[in-house]
Amino acid sequence: MSNWAPIVFGRTYEVDFRFIAIPVDLTAKEKNWLQQYILVTTRSPERLREDPPRWSVIKKDDICVVGVTCMAAAFSQDMTMDNKHRSLYLFVGYLSRSPFPELPPMDIEQFQPLYKYIGEKWNEKPYDTSRHEPILNQYQFTLSGLTKTLNSDDEYFSLNQTNSEIVRVWPEEENNRENLWQAASKAESVSLCLGLASKKDTLKSCPFLNIVAADVRQKEDLSKVISLETTIQGITATTITTGSTTVLQLSKPDENKLPVHVHNQHHNKTNNLKSNNSHNLGFLALILGLFGGGFIGEEFNIFGLFAGALIGLVVAILLVGAWFSKSDNQGKMMPHNNSEECRIAEVSQNKDKDMALKKKCNSHNISKEKSQENFWFDPLKWLPFWK
C-alpha cells in the first residue's frame, strides 16, 4: 500500500476549467508542467462519450502522477452538466513523491472518491475569484497496487523514455493497454496516455512520449519535430516545434544569391519619391509664376503689365517643360528596372558570370542616361535649384 494525494482538474456548474484539488506541496511550476499533460488528455472531448476512459501516467524527477480522463457521468448522477447544458468531463488522479510506489490498476472505482471535490466547488461563481483556489490535500490516500504481471512480448511494449523528438504509438487494443500499463509501472521515467482519439493529437504540443490512439493501425514511431520555413526578401524564418516547445530561427540573406531586382528595389523607391516631390513642386511654381507675373504688371503701368505677363508666361513654359522632362525621363528609366533579364536574373556564384551580368546592366543604365541628355527640351539644365 502506498500514499497518494488527489489531483482534480475540471469545470463546475458556472466556472471554467481549473485545478479543483492538488497536493499541498505542489509548486506553481509543477502545476503548469502537469497541466500541459492533462490538457492533451482532454482533446476531442466528444469522443469521451463513446470511447473507453483515457488513462495516463507521468513519472519525472520526484513526481509520479496517475489519472483518468472521462465523462462526469462515470462518477455522478446529478452534477454532470454545467449552466449552459454542456456535458462535463474531467481529469481525476493521484500524485506521489519519490520513491515511486507501484501503479494502481486501471480501476475507476479507486478514483470515484475524488469527485467529491467537484461537489465542494460546484456552486462557485465566476466573479468570486477568491474562492477559485484549489483545495489543498495531504498524502493520505492509499491505493492497491497491480497484481498482474507482464506476460507478452517485452520488445513490442518497450516504452520511449528519453527521446523527446518522437512519440511511440500503438493501436487501441485491450491487450496493449494492460501490457503498456505494466511496462510503465516498471519504468523510472515515462509518460504514457492510453485512449487518445487520433494520433494527430500526439504531434501538436504534446509532451507525452507514448500513446495509444484509436486510429493507429500498427506500432510506430512518429516524429514530433515540425519545421515550417518561410522566405521573404532573402531572409529565411524557420519555426521548429518539438512537443510543446517552439523555436524560431532567422537566417541572414546571402547577397550573392539575391535577385538583381531585390538589390535595385530601394533605389527605385528613392527615385520615385524624388520624382513625385518634383511634380508637386513644379505645379506649385507654375501657379506662382503666372500670378507673380500678373501682379508685377498691375503694380506699375500698362507697359509693366505686358512685361509682367510675358515674364509669367516664360516661367510657366520653363516649369511645364521641366515637369514633362522629369516625367519622360522617369518613364525612360523604368525599363531598366523592369527589364526581364535584369529583373529575374539570379546573381551567379560564378564570378565571371556575375561580372558579365553586372556590366550588361550597367551598360543598360548608361544608355538610358544618354537618352535623357538627348531629350529635345530639358530646362533642368538651366534651373539648378530645381534639381
C-alpha positions in Angstrom: 0.0 0.0 0.0 1.3 3.5 -0.9 0.3 7.0 -0.1 -1.1 9.4 -2.7 -2.5 12.9 -2.8 -5.5 13.8 -5.1 -5.4 15.9 -8.2 -8.7 17.0 -9.8 -8.9 19.2 -12.9 -12.3 20.1 -14.3 -15.2 22.5 -14.7 -18.0 23.2 -12.3 -21.5 24.5 -12.8 -20.6 28.1 -13.7 -16.8 28.3 -13.5 -14.5 27.1 -16.3 -11.6 24.5 -16.2 -9.1 24.9 -13.4 -7.4 22.8 -10.7 -10.0 21.8 -8.2 -7.8 19.8 -5.8 -4.0 19.4 -5.7 -1.3 18.2 -3.2 -0.4 20.7 -0.6 3.3 20.9 -1.7 2.7 21.2 -5.5 4.6 24.3 -6.7 3.3 26.7 -9.4 6.0 25.4 -11.8 5.0 21.8 -11.2 1.3 22.7 -11.6 1.9 24.4 -15.0 4.1 21.4 -16.1 1.4 18.9 -15.2 -1.4 20.9 -16.8 0.3 20.5 -20.2 -0.2 16.7 -19.9 -3.7 17.0 -18.6 -4.9 19.2 -21.4 -3.7 16.7 -24.0 -5.9 14.0 -22.4 -9.0 16.3 -22.8 -8.6 16.8 -26.6 -11.6 15.6 -28.8 -13.8 15.5 -25.7 -16.8 14.5 -27.8 -15.2 11.1 -28.2 -15.2 10.5 -24.5 -18.9 9.7 -24.7 -18.3 6.5 -26.7 -14.6 5.6 -26.2 -13.1 4.0 -23.1 -11.7 6.2 -20.4 -8.3 7.7 -21.1 -5.7 6.6 -18.6 -2.4 8.3 -18.2 0.8 8.1 -16.1 3.7 10.5 -15.9 6.9 9.9 -14.0 9.6 12.5 -13.9 12.2 13.5 -11.3 10.4 13.1 -8.0 6.8 13.2 -9.2 4.6 10.3 -10.2 1.1 11.1 -11.4 -1.6 8.5 -12.4 -5.1 9.5 -13.5 -8.1 9.1 -15.8 -9.9 11.5 -18.1 -13.6 10.7 -18.6 -17.2 12.0 -18.5 -18.5 13.2 -15.2 -21.4 10.8 -15.6 -19.0 8.0 -14.7 -18.9 9.4 -11.1 -22.1 11.2 -10.5 -25.8 11.1 -11.4 -26.7 14.8 -10.9 -23.5 17.0 -11.3 -22.9 16.1 -14.9 -23.9 19.3 -16.8 -23.0 23.0 -16.5 -25.3 26.0 -16.6 -25.1 26.0 -20.4 -26.3 22.4 -20.6 -22.9 21.1 -21.7 -21.9 17.6 -20.5 -19.0 17.8 -18.1 -15.7 15.8 -18.4 -12.7 16.0 -16.1 -9.3 14.6 -15.1 -9.1 12.9 -11.7 -5.9 11.3 -10.4 -3.3 10.9 -7.7 0.2 12.2 -7.2 3.0 10.6 -5.2 6.6 11.6 -4.5 9.8 9.7 -4.9 10.4 6.8 -4.2 7.6 6.0 -6.5 5.0 3.4 -5.4 3.7 0.7 -7.6 1.0 2.0 -10.0 -2.6 1.1 -9.2 -4.6 -0.9 -11.7 -6.9 0.9 -14.2 -9.9 0.6 -11.9 -12.2 3.6 -12.0 -13.6 2.7 -8.6 -10.4 3.8 -6.8 -10.9 7.3 -8.4 -14.6 7.6 -7.5 -14.0 9.3 -4.2 -12.2 12.2 -5.9 -15.4 13.6 -7.4 -16.4 14.9 -4.0 -14.1 17.9 -4.6 -16.2 18.8 -7.6 -19.2 18.9 -5.3 -17.4 21.2 -2.8 -16.7 23.7 -5.6 -20.0 23.2 -7.5 -21.7 26.5 -6.6 -18.8 28.8 -7.0 -19.4 32.0 -9.1 -17.2 33.3 -11.9 -16.9 36.7 -10.2 -15.9 35.3 -6.8 -12.3 34.6 -7.8 -11.1 34.4 -4.2 -12.8 31.0 -3.9 -11.3 29.6 -7.1 -8.1 28.5 -5.4 -7.7 24.7 -5.4 -8.3 22.6 -2.4 -5.0 21.5 -0.8 -4.6 17.9 0.3 -2.1 15.8 2.2 -0.8 12.4 1.0 -3.5 10.5 2.8 -4.9 8.1 0.2 -3.8 4.5 -0.1 -4.2 2.6 -3.4 -4.0 -1.1 -4.1 -1.1 -2.0 -6.5 -1.0 -4.1 -9.6 -1.4 -7.8 -9.3 -1.0 -8.9 -12.9 2.4 -9.4 -14.5 3.6 -8.6 -18.0 3.3 -11.8 -20.0 3.7 -10.5 -23.6 6.5 -9.5 -25.9 8.7 -7.2 -23.9 10.2 -5.7 -27.0 6.9 -4.8 -28.6 5.8 -3.0 -25.4 9.2 -1.2 -24.8 8.5 2.4 -23.9 10.1 5.6 -25.2 11.6 7.1 -22.0 14.1 9.7 -23.2 13.7 10.7 -26.9 11.6 13.9 -26.9 11.7 14.2 -30.7 9.5 11.1 -31.3 6.3 9.7 -29.9 5.7 5.9 -29.9 2.2 4.9 -30.8 0.2 1.7 -30.5 -3.2 0.7 -31.8 -6.2 0.7 -29.4 -6.4 -2.8 -28.1 -7.2 -4.1 -24.6 -4.1 -6.3 -24.6 -2.0 -3.2 -25.5 -3.5 -1.2 -22.7 -2.8 -3.7 -20.0 0.7 -4.5 -21.0 1.8 -0.9 -21.5 0.4 -0.1 -18.1 2.5 -2.8 -16.6 5.6 -1.6 -18.5 5.0 2.0 -17.2 4.8 0.7 -13.7 8.4 -0.7 -14.0 9.9 2.4 -15.8 11.7 5.0 -13.7 10.9 7.9 -16.1 7.9 7.7 -18.5 4.9 9.5 -20.0 2.0 7.3 -21.3 -1.5 8.1 -22.4 -4.0 5.4 -23.3 -7.0 6.1 -25.5 -6.5 9.3 -27.4 -9.0 9.8 -30.3 -6.4 10.4 -33.0 -2.6 10.2 -33.5 -2.7 13.8 -34.8 -3.4 14.8 -31.2 0.1 13.4 -30.4 2.0 15.8 -32.6 0.6 19.2 -31.7 2.2 20.5 -28.5 2.0 17.0 -26.9 4.5 16.2 -24.1 3.6 12.5 -24.0 6.2 10.2 -25.4 4.0 7.1 -25.6 0.4 7.0 -26.9 -2.4 4.5 -27.6 -4.7 6.1 -30.2 -7.9 4.9 -31.8 -6.8 5.5 -35.5 -3.4 3.8 -35.2 -3.1 0.5 -37.1 0.3 -0.6 -36.0 3.1 0.3 -33.7 5.3 3.0 -35.0 7.5 6.0 -34.0 6.3 9.4 -35.2 8.5 12.4 -35.4 7.4 15.3 -33.1 9.6 17.8 -34.9 7.5 20.0 -37.1 9.5 22.5 -39.2 7.9 25.4 -41.1 10.1 27.6 -43.4 9.2 31.0 -44.9 11.5 33.1 -47.0 10.8 36.9 -47.5 13.3 39.1 -49.4 16.1 36.5 -48.9 15.6 36.2 -45.1 14.5 32.7 -44.1 12.4 32.3 -40.9 12.1 28.7 -39.6 9.9 27.6 -36.8 10.8 24.2 -35.3 8.2 22.6 -32.9 9.2 19.7 -30.7 6.4 18.6 -28.4 5.3 21.7 -26.5 8.5 23.7 -27.3 8.7 26.1 -30.4 11.9 27.7 -31.5 12.2 30.5 -34.2 15.4 30.6 -36.3 16.2 33.5 -38.6 19.0 33.2 -41.3 20.8 36.1 -42.8 20.3 36.5 -46.6 23.1 35.5 -48.9 23.6 38.6 -51.1 25.4 36.5 -53.8 22.1 34.7 -54.3 19.6 37.5 -54.2 17.8 38.5 -57.4 19.0 41.7 -59.1 15.6 43.3 -58.6 16.0 43.0 -54.8 19.2 45.0 -54.9 17.6 47.7 -57.0 14.3 47.9 -55.0 15.5 50.6 -52.6 17.0 52.6 -55.5 13.7 52.5 -57.3 11.7 53.7 -54.4 14.0 56.6 -53.8 13.8 57.8 -57.4 10.0 57.5 -57.4 9.8 59.6 -54.2 12.0 62.3 -55.7 10.1 62.4 -58.9 6.7 62.7 -57.1 8.1 65.6 -55.0 9.4 67.3 -58.1 6.0 67.1 -59.8 4.3 68.7 -56.8 6.9 71.5 -56.6 6.6 72.1 -60.4 2.9 72.6 -60.2 3.2 75.0 -57.3 5.9 77.0 -59.1 3.7 77.2 -62.2 0.8 78.8 -60.4 3.1 81.2 -58.5 4.9 82.2 -61.8 1.6 83.1 -63.5 0.2 85.1 -60.6 3.5 86.7 -59.8 3.9 88.0 -63.4 0.4 89.5 -63.4 1.0 91.1 -60.0 4.2 92.8 -61.2 2.4 94.3 -64.2 -0.5 95.5 -62.2 1.6 97.4 -59.7 3.3 99.6 -62.3 2.0 100.9 -65.6 0.3 99.3 -68.7 3.7 98.6 -70.2 4.7 96.8 -67.0 1.5 94.8 -67.1 2.5 93.4 -70.5 6.1 92.8 -69.3 4.9 91.0 -66.2 2.6 88.9 -68.1 5.4 88.0 -70.6 7.7 87.0 -67.7 5.0 84.9 -66.1 4.4 83.1 -69.5 8.2 82.4 -69.9 8.4 81.0 -66.3 5.4 78.9 -66.9 6.8 77.4 -70.1 10.1 76.6 -68.4 8.3 74.9 -65.5 6.0 72.9 -67.7 8.9 71.8 -69.8 10.8 70.8 -66.6 7.8 68.8 -65.4 7.3 66.9 -68.6 11.1 66.4 -68.9 11.1 64.7 -65.4 8.1 62.5 -66.3 9.6 61.5 -69.6 13.0 60.7 -68.1 11.4 58.6 -65.4 9.4 56.7 -67.9 12.5 56.0 -69.9 14.3 54.8 -66.8 11.6 52.3 -65.8 12.5 49.6 -68.4 15.9 49.4 -66.8 14.4 48.2 -63.5 11.7 46.1 -65.2 13.9 44.6 -67.9 13.1 40.9 -67.9 16.7 39.9 -68.0 17.7 42.1 -65.1 14.6 41.7 -63.0 14.6 37.9 -62.6 18.2 37.1 -63.1 19.9 35.5 -60.1 23.4 36.6 -59.4 25.5 33.6 -60.0 28.1 32.3 -57.7 30.4 32.1 -60.7 32.4 35.3 -60.7 32.8 35.5 -64.4 29.0 35.3 -65.0 28.4 37.7 -62.2 30.7 40.4 -63.6 29.2 39.9 -67.1 25.7 40.4 -65.8 26.7 43.5 -63.9 28.4 45.0 -66.9 25.4 44.3 -69.0 23.0 46.0 -66.5 25.4 48.9 -66.1 25.7 49.5 -69.9 21.9 49.4 -70.0 21.8 52.2 -67.3 24.4 54.3 -69.2 22.4 54.1 -72.5 19.3 55.3 -70.7 21.2 58.2 -69.1 22.4 59.2 -72.5 18.9 59.1 -73.9 17.9 61.6 -71.2 20.6 64.0 -72.3 19.3 63.9 -75.9 15.8 65.0 -74.8 14.8 67.9 -77.1 14.0 70.3 -74.3 15.4 69.9 -70.8 15.1 73.2 -68.8 16.6 71.3 -65.8 20.0 72.3 -67.2 19.0 75.9 -66.8 17.4 75.6 -63.4 19.9 74.3 -60.9 17.6 74.9 -58.0 15.1 72.5 -59.5 17.5 69.6 -59.0 
